[in-house]
Amino acid sequence: MRKILVTSALPYANGSIHLGHLLEYLQTDIWVRHQKMSNNDCTYICADDAHGTPIMLKARELNITPEKLIEKSKKEHIEDFADFHIEFDNYHTTHSEENRMLSELIYNNLKDKGVIERREIEQYYDEDEEMFLPDRYIKGTCPKCGAKDQYGDSCEKCGATYSSTEVIDPISVISNSKPIKKKTEHLFFKLSDYEKFLSNWLTDNRVQKEINNKMKEWLSDGLSSWDITRDKPYFGFNIPGEKEKFFYVWLDAPVGYIASYKNLCDKNSINYLSSWERDTEVELYHFIGKDIAYFHVLFWPSMLEGAGFRTPTSVFCHGFLTIDGEKMSKSRGTFIKARTYLNHLNPEYLRYYFASRLTSKIEDIDLNFSDFVARVNSDLVGKLINIGSRCARFINKDFDNTLASKSNNQSLITQILEKKDAIQTNYENRDFSKNIRVISSLADEVNKYIDDEKPWIKIKDKDNNEAVHEVCSDGINMFRVLVGYLKPVLPKIAESVEKLLKCSPIDWYNIDQLILEKKIEPFKPIITRIDEKSIEIIKTEARED
């Protein structure tokens, strides 16, 4: 039995969960459910990322405290995740005593090691708001291409990145006034001290090929020290021994992984360090978006190494979500919140569709609504669920809800069961789309078998009763296996089928055990086809959100 610890990136606590977020959490949840079906000791943790300037400003806008804002966001996030059947073993917040303690511990360990340095820097300062401005709160003209109205760290037109002090004609987004340059003293983590460590860390296949190549570029260019300080006003943790200095959110946010795990362990009287100490046998995997790879494959492993903690086994990156070929947009009705979707459609439709598109590669995924409707209605409902409904009808009506004592087509059942190892491997490798294709093809084979046997005709002749009984029992058993193959993707449908068949929860060890001479429940509709009107309603409401 493997011991595995899994995290997803921490959602920011100043906004709602949307479909773009869900791509990651559903990918992680499917992978974790596969591990649990394998009887591995797999723990899935997450938390709200609750610090930073945006939280502070959003709370001010709403005329509430930051604490009230993050409390409200956490409650909403937990409800949205639960309703999408995303099953965390613990969900916490970075604004916690566990995270404060661990952030200070890691900082002090790094300081004791001599890899924290002090440096005077120059930043833009908003005199009206009496605060230093983060890059994203400065707009102006791009110093590279001259495009106007660009953010203080990058240009959306030419793709250039730069320092905020290079921006031409800067304006504060907060007060709409012109900021001044002002000196301040900050603390830096000497990332360059860990170039050799990172080069060695890369050799163990920690990241995907694309990220590995990017990391080699970063390392060949030389690593700069990382600014870990923010000045007041700021919502976050004070840095020990410093006056009016706070940890930058990207320091304490990943520490939130350890803090959430510690929170879980404390509830169960377990030592959290057993999974975070060096040389532990516990595997650690981070699922993240490609946009935050820099933090997770450079800063985070280096911080952990310097502070004496274990480093990740692997970091899995994914691409972005587009909808109908476009970036998510309010005006087009494609910036869709999780709750807006849930108000009109079954969450397992989206779980199935995302699984049909997800691979181990770092590719953007398009939620094409026409394809979405077709795949769910044709493949999931029309092929898979149809097997159960058409076979159960005969078992319920003609055979007293009881399955036959033997099978009619053991070779087809064996053919389907022979795919188990490949399906497990695909889940392990995060190649979910391969599994959806394989399972859809197997469903075609089962439906063809039933069509060829024509139980609806044979049942008219009593001499064929035994054959019909066996054929439909075969269908039910193969239906159970196919639903079992999809259980990490469709946990609630699997649960409904387990109740229908009055069988034990399906896992990778019992999936090949046929159920014979057994009473089943009367069949009830498990899932219905998508009404395309629901899509239009969702788009309309998304424009209004």
Beta strands, then each sheet from edge to edge (+ up, - down):
strand 1: 3-8
strand 2: 41-48
strand 3: 90-93
strand 4: 116-126
strand 5: 131-132
strand 6: 138-141
strand 7: 150-151
strand 8: 168-172
strand 9: 180-189
strand 10: 226-227
strand 11: 229-231
strand 12: 245-247
strand 13: 283-289
strand 14: 314-318
strand 15: 321-323
strand 16: 365-367
sheet 1: 3+ 2+ 1+ 13+ 14+
sheet 2: 5+ 4- 9+ 10-
sheet 3: 7+ 6- 8+
sheet 4: 11+ 12-
sheet 5: 15+ 16+
end
